[in-house]
Amino acid sequence: LRDKDAAPALRAALRDADASVRREAAAAGGMAGDARAVPALVAALDDADAPVRYAAIRSLGLLRSPDAVAALTDAVGWGDAGERALALEALAKVGTPEALAPVLQSAGADDPGEAAEARRALQGGGTEEWRGALRRGAARPEWQAAAAAAFALARRGQAAEAWRAAEPLLGHADGAVRTEAAQAAGLAGRTVPAAREGLERAAAGEGQSWVKAVMEAALR
């Protein structure tokens, strides 16, 4: 199935009447490494069998095709919790600004589950295009999206940019915001002295014990 010539057979298998055959084909689609499988995998997102849909989303993430972005974005909105998490991860793997836009949007969602899934998805990537999208995400007005982008930048070694995004959030009224910003600042502080100094000041003045504990842990 890694042979690119297997793509036509794989597309046919995705239309098989047997759901188990379709599941295997959807799972193999990403391993085939052939972008010609993308249209069939996108069509499989409408399959009546949930495991087929899950496998198709994973494969689209592996293929990293911009042609799948619209369908994966739709899956974030209408899919079940499993599809949403997988679609966010797949979009982050595609990594173009268009693909990362819905992930950043979800990072700022009111639903804590969706926001957490998006933040996990943002920890991948690493291309310059991906980092550029994260920089724009760090400037978003929604604190959740900005904090998630700051932490992702810090995880990928973009310490100075992560600190610029995290610094104003250390003084946010919401303790959850301050904890996420503290984690970004803690990572950035390993190479940017100003980030560590800023986090030390924030920890010294923090009035909520649980937030203070997170800040102190981030300084270790």
MIGU-669409 format. One line per field, with one value per residue: x negated, y negated, z negated of N, C-alpha, C in turn. Coordinates in steps of 0.2 Angstrom, whole numbers. Layout:
<pts>
nu <- (X, ...)
nv <- (Y, ...)
nw <- (Z, ...)
cau <- (X, ...)
cav <- (Y, ...)
caw <- (Z, ...)
cu <- (X, ...)
cv <- (Y, ...)
cw <- (Z, ...)
</pts>
This chain:
<pts>
nu <- (-4, -11, -16, -15, -7, 3, 14, 26, 32, 34, 43, 54, 57, 61, 74, 80, 93, 92, 89, 78, 68, 67, 63, 50, 44, 46, 37, 25, 23, 16, 3, 0, -5, -1, 5, 16, 25, 32, 45, 54, 52, 57, 71, 74, 76, 89, 94, 105, 100, 92, 78, 72, 73, 64, 52, 50, 48, 36, 28, 28, 22, 9, 5, 5, 11, 15, 27, 36, 41, 53, 63, 58, 59, 73, 76, 72, 82, 94, 92, 91, 85, 73, 70, 68, 57, 47, 48, 43, 30, 26, 27, 17, 6, 6, 3, 3, 7, 20, 25, 21, 29, 43, 39, 33, 44, 53, 45, 48, 61, 77, 80, 72, 67, 65, 56, 45, 42, 38, 27, 18, 16, 9, -4, -12, -20, -31, -36, -42, -31, -21, -25, -24, -10, -7, -12, -4, 7, 4, 6, 20, 36, 43, 40, 38, 34, 22, 14, 12, 6, -6, -12, -14, -23, -34, -37, -42, -54, -54, -57, -58, -48, -37, -38, -35, -21, -16, -19, -10, 1, -1, 4, 17, 35, 41, 37, 34, 29, 17, 10, 8, 0, -10, -16, -21, -30, -39, -45, -50, -59, -70, -80, -78, -82, -74, -61, -61, -63, -52, -42, -46, -43, -29, -26, -29, -20, -8, 8, 17, 16, 16, 12, 0, -7, -8, -15, -27, -32, -34, -45, -55)
nv <- (6, -6, -8, -19, -17, -10, -18, -19, -7, -8, -19, -12, -3, -11, -13, -1, 11, 17, 12, 14, 16, 4, -4, 1, -3, -17, -19, -15, -25, -36, -31, -27, -38, -46, -59, -59, -51, -59, -66, -54, -51, -62, -61, -50, -56, -57, -45, -32, -25, -27, -24, -23, -36, -42, -36, -41, -54, -54, -50, -60, -70, -64, -65, -79, -88, -103, -103, -97, -105, -112, -102, -96, -107, -108, -96, -99, -107, -100, -87, -73, -72, -65, -65, -79, -82, -74, -80, -93, -90, -85, -97, -105, -98, -99, -113, -125, -143, -144, -132, -132, -142, -138, -130, -139, -147, -138, -136, -147, -144, -144, -131, -121, -108, -108, -119, -114, -103, -109, -117, -106, -101, -112, -110, -103, -104, -116, -122, -136, -143, -138, -143, -157, -158, -155, -166, -176, -172, -173, -187, -188, -194, -185, -179, -165, -159, -167, -164, -151, -150, -157, -148, -137, -143, -145, -131, -127, -134, -147, -159, -173, -178, -171, -176, -190, -188, -182, -190, -202, -194, -189, -198, -197, -197, -185, -170, -158, -162, -168, -157, -149, -158, -159, -147, -148, -158, -153, -143, -151, -159, -151, -154, -168, -181, -191, -186, -177, -185, -193, -184, -180, -191, -192, -180, -184, -194, -187, -184, -173, -157, -144, -149, -155, -144, -137, -146, -147, -134, -134, -141, -133)
nw <- (0, -1, 11, 24, 35, 30, 28, 36, 34, 20, 20, 25, 15, 5, 8, 6, 2, -10, -27, -34, -25, -19, -30, -32, -20, -21, -32, -26, -16, -20, -22, -9, -3, 8, 16, 24, 18, 10, 14, 13, 0, -6, -2, -9, -22, -23, -26, -32, -43, -57, -62, -49, -45, -55, -52, -39, -41, -49, -39, -30, -37, -37, -24, -22, -13, -5, 1, -6, -16, -17, -19, -30, -39, -39, -46, -59, -63, -61, -65, -77, -94, -93, -79, -78, -86, -79, -67, -70, -73, -61, -53, -59, -55, -41, -41, -34, -33, -30, -35, -48, -53, -57, -68, -77, -79, -86, -97, -104, -108, -117, -122, -133, -130, -116, -115, -122, -114, -102, -107, -110, -97, -91, -96, -87, -70, -63, -52, -43, -37, -45, -58, -55, -54, -67, -74, -69, -75, -89, -90, -90, -96, -105, -120, -123, -111, -108, -119, -117, -105, -109, -118, -110, -101, -110, -113, -101, -100, -97, -106, -109, -102, -108, -121, -119, -116, -127, -138, -141, -144, -157, -166, -165, -170, -172, -180, -173, -161, -165, -170, -158, -150, -159, -157, -144, -146, -154, -147, -137, -145, -146, -137, -135, -145, -149, -149, -159, -170, -170, -172, -185, -192, -190, -197, -210, -213, -212, -217, -218, -224, -217, -204, -207, -210, -198, -191, -198, -196, -183, -182, -186)
cau <- (0, -15, -17, -10, -3, 9, 19, 32, 36, 36, 49, 60, 58, 65, 81, 83, 99, 90, 86, 71, 63, 67, 59, 43, 42, 45, 31, 19, 23, 11, -3, -2, -9, 0, 10, 21, 30, 36, 52, 58, 52, 62, 77, 75, 78, 96, 95, 109, 96, 87, 71, 70, 71, 58, 46, 49, 46, 29, 24, 28, 17, 3, 4, 4, 13, 20, 34, 41, 42, 60, 66, 56, 62, 80, 76, 71, 88, 100, 91, 92, 79, 67, 68, 66, 50, 43, 48, 39, 23, 24, 26, 11, 1, 6, -1, 3, 11, 28, 26, 21, 34, 48, 36, 33, 51, 55, 41, 52, 68, 79, 80, 66, 64, 63, 50, 40, 40, 34, 20, 14, 14, 4, -11, -15, -22, -38, -39, -42, -24, -17, -27, -21, -3, -6, -14, 2, 12, 2, 9, 27, 39, 46, 34, 36, 30, 16, 10, 11, 1, -12, -15, -16, -29, -39, -38, -46, -60, -53, -57, -57, -41, -33, -38, -31, -14, -14, -20, -4, 6, -3, 7, 24, 39, 42, 31, 32, 25, 11, 6, 5, -5, -16, -20, -24, -35, -44, -49, -54, -64, -77, -84, -77, -82, -68, -55, -61, -63, -45, -38, -48, -39, -22, -25, -30, -14, -2, 12, 20, 11, 15, 9, -6, -10, -10, -21, -34, -34, -37, -52, -60)
cav <- (0, -11, -9, -25, -14, -7, -23, -17, -1, -11, -23, -8, 0, -16, -13, 6, 11, 19, 6, 16, 15, -4, -6, 3, -7, -24, -19, -14, -30, -41, -28, -27, -44, -48, -65, -57, -48, -65, -66, -49, -51, -68, -58, -45, -59, -57, -38, -31, -21, -32, -22, -25, -43, -43, -34, -45, -61, -53, -49, -67, -73, -62, -67, -86, -91, -109, -102, -94, -110, -114, -97, -95, -112, -106, -91, -102, -110, -96, -80, -71, -74, -61, -68, -86, -81, -72, -85, -99, -88, -85, -103, -107, -94, -103, -118, -132, -148, -143, -126, -134, -147, -135, -128, -145, -149, -133, -137, -152, -142, -143, -124, -119, -102, -110, -123, -110, -99, -114, -118, -100, -101, -117, -108, -100, -108, -118, -125, -144, -145, -137, -148, -163, -158, -156, -173, -180, -169, -176, -194, -188, -197, -180, -177, -158, -158, -171, -160, -144, -152, -159, -142, -133, -146, -143, -124, -127, -137, -154, -161, -180, -180, -169, -181, -196, -187, -180, -196, -205, -190, -188, -202, -196, -196, -177, -166, -152, -165, -169, -151, -147, -163, -158, -141, -150, -162, -148, -140, -156, -161, -147, -158, -175, -183, -196, -182, -174, -190, -195, -178, -180, -197, -190, -175, -187, -198, -183, -183, -166, -152, -139, -152, -156, -137, -136, -151, -144, -127, -136, -144, -128)
caw <- (0, -1, 18, 26, 40, 27, 27, 39, 30, 14, 21, 26, 9, 1, 11, 5, -2, -17, -30, -37, -19, -19, -36, -30, -14, -24, -36, -22, -12, -22, -21, -2, -2, 14, 15, 28, 14, 6, 16, 11, -7, -8, -1, -15, -28, -24, -27, -38, -48, -61, -61, -42, -45, -59, -48, -33, -44, -51, -33, -27, -41, -35, -17, -22, -7, -6, 5, -11, -22, -18, -21, -37, -43, -40, -51, -65, -65, -62, -67, -84, -97, -90, -73, -79, -88, -74, -61, -72, -73, -54, -50, -61, -51, -35, -43, -30, -36, -29, -39, -55, -55, -61, -74, -81, -81, -91, -103, -108, -109, -124, -124, -135, -127, -110, -116, -124, -108, -98, -109, -109, -90, -90, -98, -81, -65, -63, -46, -43, -36, -52, -63, -53, -56, -74, -75, -68, -81, -95, -90, -90, -102, -110, -125, -123, -105, -109, -124, -114, -100, -113, -121, -104, -98, -114, -112, -94, -100, -95, -113, -109, -100, -113, -127, -117, -116, -134, -143, -143, -147, -164, -170, -164, -175, -172, -182, -168, -156, -168, -170, -151, -149, -163, -154, -138, -148, -157, -141, -134, -149, -146, -132, -135, -152, -151, -150, -166, -175, -170, -176, -192, -195, -191, -203, -217, -215, -211, -223, -219, -226, -212, -199, -209, -210, -191, -189, -201, -193, -176, -183, -188)
cu <- (-4, -17, -12, -5, 3, 15, 26, 36, 38, 43, 55, 62, 62, 72, 84, 89, 98, 86, 79, 66, 62, 62, 51, 40, 41, 38, 25, 18, 17, 4, -5, -6, -7, 6, 16, 27, 34, 43, 56, 58, 57, 69, 79, 77, 85, 99, 100, 106, 91, 80, 68, 68, 65, 52, 45, 46, 38, 25, 23, 22, 10, 1, 3, 5, 17, 27, 39, 43, 49, 64, 65, 59, 70, 81, 76, 78, 94, 99, 92, 85, 73, 65, 66, 59, 45, 42, 43, 32, 21, 23, 19, 5, 0, 1, -1, 7, 18, 29, 26, 26, 40, 46, 36, 39, 54, 51, 44, 59, 70, 80, 73, 63, 61, 56, 44, 37, 36, 27, 16, 12, 9, -3, -15, -18, -29, -40, -38, -34, -20, -19, -24, -13, -2, -8, -7, 8, 11, 5, 17, 30, 42, 40, 33, 32, 23, 11, 8, 5, -6, -16, -18, -23, -35, -41, -43, -52, -60, -52, -55, -50, -36, -32, -34, -23, -12, -14, -14, 2, 5, 1, 15, 28, 41, 36, 29, 28, 18, 7, 4, 0, -11, -20, -24, -31, -41, -48, -53, -60, -70, -82, -84, -76, -76, -62, -55, -61, -56, -41, -40, -44, -32, -21, -25, -24, -8, 2, 16, 15, 10, 11, 2, -10, -13, -16, -28, -36, -37, -44, -57, -64)
cv <- (-6, -13, -14, -22, -10, -12, -21, -12, -4, -15, -18, -5, -4, -16, -6, 6, 13, 14, 8, 15, 7, -6, -5, -2, -14, -24, -19, -20, -35, -38, -27, -33, -47, -53, -63, -53, -53, -65, -60, -49, -57, -65, -54, -49, -59, -49, -37, -28, -26, -30, -23, -32, -45, -42, -38, -52, -60, -53, -56, -71, -71, -64, -75, -90, -97, -108, -99, -99, -111, -108, -96, -101, -111, -101, -94, -105, -105, -89, -79, -73, -71, -64, -75, -86, -79, -77, -91, -97, -88, -92, -106, -104, -97, -109, -125, -137, -147, -137, -128, -139, -144, -132, -133, -147, -144, -134, -143, -151, -142, -136, -122, -113, -104, -114, -119, -106, -103, -115, -112, -100, -106, -115, -105, -106, -110, -122, -133, -146, -144, -142, -155, -164, -159, -163, -177, -178, -172, -184, -194, -191, -192, -178, -170, -157, -161, -167, -154, -145, -153, -153, -138, -136, -145, -136, -123, -131, -145, -159, -169, -182, -177, -173, -187, -194, -185, -186, -199, -201, -188, -192, -202, -195, -189, -173, -160, -155, -166, -162, -149, -152, -161, -152, -143, -154, -158, -145, -145, -159, -157, -150, -165, -177, -187, -192, -179, -179, -193, -190, -178, -186, -195, -185, -179, -191, -194, -182, -176, -161, -147, -142, -153, -149, -135, -140, -149, -138, -129, -139, -139, -125)
cw <- (0, 6, 20, 32, 37, 26, 30, 36, 23, 14, 22, 19, 4, 3, 10, 1, -9, -21, -33, -31, -18, -24, -34, -25, -17, -28, -31, -17, -13, -21, -14, 0, 5, 14, 20, 24, 10, 8, 13, 3, -10, -7, -7, -21, -29, -25, -33, -44, -51, -60, -54, -42, -49, -55, -42, -36, -46, -44, -29, -30, -38, -28, -17, -16, -8, -3, 0, -16, -22, -21, -29, -42, -44, -46, -58, -68, -66, -64, -75, -87, -95, -84, -73, -81, -83, -68, -63, -71, -65, -51, -52, -57, -45, -36, -39, -34, -36, -34, -46, -58, -59, -68, -79, -84, -86, -97, -107, -109, -116, -127, -127, -132, -120, -110, -118, -118, -103, -100, -109, -102, -88, -92, -92, -77, -66, -57, -47, -42, -42, -57, -61, -55, -63, -77, -75, -74, -87, -96, -90, -97, -107, -114, -124, -117, -105, -114, -121, -109, -104, -115, -115, -101, -103, -114, -106, -94, -98, -102, -113, -107, -105, -119, -125, -118, -123, -139, -145, -146, -154, -169, -169, -170, -177, -174, -177, -163, -159, -168, -163, -149, -153, -160, -148, -140, -151, -152, -138, -138, -149, -142, -132, -142, -154, -152, -157, -171, -175, -173, -183, -196, -196, -196, -209, -218, -214, -218, -224, -219, -220, -206, -201, -209, -203, -189, -192, -198, -186, -176, -185, -182)
</pts>
